[in-house]
Amino acid sequence: MANIKISWHRKLLLKFWPRAAFKLFAKELGIANPVFDKAHSVFGDVRRVELYPLSGGQRGFILVLDLKTALYFYQDGDHFKYDGFEMGEYEKGDVTVFDNISEKISS
């Protein structure tokens, strides 16, 4: 890991105004802030997130929010693509779903 120096200005900003700090960092990196604001409005009040693999031989996964809303993601080449949502009653997921994934470390 690289040895990165952080100025005292940025440390102060992160400590006391983290939201403003991340907006500044996103702006510097050319990342659209509205994306983060929308994500926070969706996930900010979620108490639990369940993760299920897709069944039926399809590659992808389902995120279930608060056991009520399912978001579907399907593999599209080398990435996953959002495909829609459903609402209903869902069961608790398996928190060990990632336990058998091997890590790839690139240098």
TIFIPA-691809 format. One record per residue (C-alpha): residue in one letter; x, y, z. Coordinates in steps of 0.5 Angstrom, whole numbers, padded with zeros to 4 digits, always signed. Layout:
% residues N
AXYZ/...
This chain:
% residues 107
M+0000+0000+0000/A+0003+0007-0002/N+0005+0012+0004/I+0000+0018+0003/K+0001+0024+0007/I-0006+0028+0008/S-0006+0035+0010/W-0008+0038+0017/H-0013+0041+0013/R-0016+0035+0010/K-0016+0031+0017/L-0020+0037+0020/L-0025+0037+0015/L-0026+0029+0015/K-0026+0030+0023/F-0031+0035+0023/W-0035+0035+0017/P-0034+0029+0013/R-0040+0030+0009/A-0037+0036+0006/A-0030+0032+0006/F-0033+0027+0001/K-0036+0032-0003/L-0030+0036-0004/F-0026+0029-0006/A-0031+0027-0011/K-0031+0034-0014/E-0023+0033-0015/L-0024+0026-0018/G-0030+0028-0022/I-0035+0024-0019/A-0042+0026-0020/N-0045+0028-0012/P-0052+0027-0014/V-0050+0019-0015/F-0048+0019-0008/D-0054+0023-0005/K-0059+0018-0009/A-0055+0012-0006/H-0056+0015+0001/S-0063+0017+0000/V-0064+0010-0002/F-0060+0006+0003/G-0059+0011+0009/D-0065+0008+0013/V-0064+0001+0011/R-0064-0003+0017/R-0061-0010+0014/V-0059-0012+0007/E-0060-0019+0005/L-0056-0022-0001/Y-0058-0028-0005/P-0055-0031-0011/L-0059-0032-0017/S-0062-0039-0018/G-0064-0042-0025/G-0057-0042-0028/Q-0057-0035-0028/R-0051-0031-0026/G-0052-0025-0022/F-0055-0023-0015/I-0061-0020-0011/L-0060-0015-0006/V-0066-0015-0001/L-0067-0009+0003/D-0071-0009+0010/L-0074-0016+0008/K-0079-0012+0003/T-0075-0010-0003/A-0071-0014-0008/L-0066-0011-0013/Y-0064-0015-0018/F-0057-0015-0022/Y-0055-0020-0028/Q-0048-0021-0030/D-0047-0017-0037/G-0040-0019-0039/D-0035-0017-0034/H-0040-0013-0030/F-0047-0013-0026/K-0052-0009-0029/Y-0059-0007-0025/D-0065-0010-0028/G-0070-0008-0024/F-0074-0009-0017/E-0080-0013-0014/M-0083-0012-0007/G-0086-0017-0002/E-0084-0021+0004/Y-0077-0024+0004/E-0073-0029+0009/K-0067-0027+0012/G-0061-0029+0008/D-0054-0032+0009/V-0049-0028+0012/T-0044-0033+0010/V-0045-0032+0003/F-0038-0029+0001/D-0034-0034+0006/N-0032-0039+0000/I-0030-0033-0005/S-0022-0033-0006/E-0019-0027-0006/K-0015-0024-0012/I-0009-0019-0010/S-0006-0015-0016/S+0000-0011-0015/
